[in-house]
Amino acid sequence: MKTLLTALAFASVLSLSPVQAAIVNIDISGAATGTTINGIGADFTQSFLGQSVSGTSLTGAPTNPLTLQASGTITVASFDPGVSPAGNSLLSQPGNLAPLAVLLDTLADSFDWTMGSASAGSTILASLYDGAGALVGSQSIVMINGYGLYSLSGLGSFRGIAFSNNNDPSGVRFMNMSYNSTAGTVPEPGSLALVALGILAAGAARSRRAA
């Protein structure tokens, strides 16, 4: 019996398997036009500290830790893209062409958003950075005509994204953004029950020894 109780306690510890946190929907419903946009889930400006804005491009490398650098103006405007819910959107000025830097509240392994362009085949570069400002990966995104749903994944874990080198004639609009957070883990519900069982088993074993 003592061996069985010990095994149950040990099994409860092994069963604490991690589960990824839920999708974080970035809320910019309360945002207003400005240099830095503070949202729930992420904040925005045109570059990270250590970078400089040059037209549609970014030069330099982000510093450690990854930090937003107030620069330029980002227009906040309500819009209905048709392909996703209506709401506030972000347009980086001038001309909706300037870079957009996104600092997430937590590490993530995927990012989804709605983006609109004027010309099919236009491109924009997405550069992903970790919390120390190191480049995780980059991807040139080919846009469709009008508004579409876009996604970044499979490039590693990142804390920030810089969108730059936009060559669409009318620029782009960003909205309805979300990401899959990889920060922290929680035990599965079944694991919690096994933990409780393990504690009870260990307590019973101690009681028997004391008797």
Phi, psi and omega in degrees: 000318180300319179297319180296316181296320179295320179296321179296318179296319180293320180296325181296325178289317181296334186277002179282071181278139182285150177231131180295148179294166183286168175298136178258117176270118182287127184254113176243024182296333181260010184280156177226155180308135180179190180281317177240130179256119178261116178244178174265115183107337180190157174236160188221146165204201184263346181201168173263155177304130184104346179252159176231142178273129177227092184067242178266357187254166174239135175243157181087176182236144179299150178273171176254124002279162180299122185220140176288145175244117182301121180198143175069193180228135176244120179279134174253123182217138177287141184203151175245105183281348181086319183273349177207171186301150175289152179169191179290146179227163181243132177230116184275127187260152011272155172068016183061022186247344185291159179299161175226122178255133183241121176251111182282154178291333181220171171295149181217161175239002175205155181217131181233144181198167173255136181219143180239140178227169182261342186222123177298138180096349174296155182232158174215142182263129175251119179248127184254136183232149175274183184294342179267001180087005179281143180289123178273321181175169179216157181210131174274121185259123177270124185267153175269170175283133181083209185259141181214168177261131184235155183213143173239129178197168177077012181253000182114185180268133185221160179245336181219157178227136173242119175264126183209181177056037178287124181245020177286138183304326182251007182078192182224161177239134179249138177195171178049058183264145178207163178210158176266110182285138176247012182276123176078156176227156177230147178287148176293150180307320179296328180293323179298321179295319179292326176298314179300318179297319180297319179296316178298319181295317180296321179295320180295322179296318179296321180296320181293323179294320180294327180288000000 
